[in-house]
Amino acid sequence: MKTIFTTVAALQADPIKSQGAIMAMPFTDQDMALKAANLAASRAGSLKLNEALSDVCQESILLAIHDTARQGFVSTINQAFAASQSPWFGYMAQDAFAGRNWLALALQKMQSQKEASLLAFNDGKWQGQLASFGLARREWVAKVYSGAFFFQGYQSHFADAELTLVARQQGVYAYEPQSVLVEVDWQKDQASVNDSDRRLFNTRKHTGFGKRVTDPQWLQLVS
């Protein structure tokens, strides 16, 4: 897996293409992002599970995008998605700590579970209930919001929760506990979420997220 550091403006001028996966990582702290990206790239497929997966991992890209305008995680991911081409597209944050073979194990799970279109990494928090860091089949996710990756109304929170519920409703959600991308945020449990994002999520939940989610068990999963 190779690493590319770029900006939103540069992305628009020079689209990124890969025959493997593209993992987008918006960042504001360059030192933190450099450590996270280098570790994740080196551990994407360090043990050869099989030759095909090894080749895909080598062709994959960790795309670190400097959010210089502080537009937020969701907008940056959506712009990276629009400015790239690849069979798989995923998202992670600058505080992610990658376990060994994290990408190879995720791709193996998605290839073995043919209907899987959104995979949750083991983030050390949600036990697979929510794809806080995730990997999606581009063909599937492009249809959910008519070309966008996340619903554009969010800024930094709850977009991953909504996409998770859509995938669960459609029966295309997967979890690979051995594929580790842990969020290393020492203040996470004390931090508050974006209030406007929470209000938007609750408002959209009343309509089933545009009638995309109808099963009560999924609507009640995230509050």
Steps between C-alpha positions, in 0.01 A plus 500: 500500500635840411428830671406824326479829687292763326247781546141536386605752235767269363254209491267694275784564257651153505258208559633193683457157341562152641420142406484419871354692792527870573490585871437871548632665815413869552741671738576830669803388704777415256731328749220276626384422147850409385543246781155348445537482122848347501401233751177414317674478164775275637249269667238479225607148401825420675426126509402341170157351560491413132665632185192675364440694822867592518481648150186700582660638816810605307281685249297671772547860607477676833385846401574759770317827429597816684181683595661843492163679489365298796192409299454180697542125465184432299558758227862395464408133465232583243742706295763226513239247389395718206861557396608135503442170325533157663296184566506567877501828690535541874539760770713540809623783721839646584490330842459146363742228615516211253541135592692257282329397177209737569426561131567148375271354766226750414520424129505126570180536701328699227605255232381199700174667604386583149207719599713717730524860382594687820749355746569625851853478631564407862532851644528390863172667590187389316569122475386500141165666559605817320746566218680795656787404269375311197564359154233501229448361153501811284231363270260462792571814698481726193132407468402577860524881477509543121877519469603632842664272756340647814182704530632850445306676776730372776828666590695261720270255683215255431557464125666164567209399724244578230694309235531206739123488551438512125740210446339299781154563357617370162675198650840598360683578826805304616742503793848353522622506864855405399525803272609767747487878458479632855416863565769632737333805652589539867219749559233324292270399785504853641449677168161610374366441151398767252155620615380592152602156372306334782189708425524417131539130573194495728295698248595266218432194715133601526473463122708182486788696348308577188309170523826306478458334842165354610585218744444615863797298628736707286328831568546437873866395472644854516361786705 
